Amino acid sequence: MSHFKKLLIWQKSMTLVTSIYQITRTFPRDESLGLTSQIRRCSISIPSNIAEGYSRESPKEYVRFLNISIGSLFELQTQLEIAKNIGYLTPEQFNKQYEDSRELERMLVSFIKKVKEQSKTT
């Protein structure tokens, strides 16, 4: 691969970040330093760690950063659930974001397996 921006997981995670920013604009102002900030930060962490891991010299390091992305993704899923439970997200908004995050989760898990397998053959 010539650049991390060509990775579908990076592209999908960037789309997710954009969507997260759009929906959190509707959160109460007093949440700007709380849940809004936390949701945005963990969503940003997903593509950022994919990109940073890509720059690493070894597959083992790359996998470490991809796993950090998954951790941030799980954190995001939890925070979306909280936002839904306290009424900041409609069920429709939650379902869309959650399903998009689950798709990205499956893609990341698959990609990690691929990177690990490729590192065994090199």
Salt bridges, closest charged atoms under 4 A:
GLU52 OE2 - ARG56 NH2 2.65
GLU61 OE2 - ARG64 NE 3.31
GLU81 OE2 - LYS84 NZ 3.19
ASP100 OD2 - LYS96 NZ 2.54
GLU103 OE2 - LYS12 NZ 3.28
GLU105 OE1 - ARG102 NH1 2.70
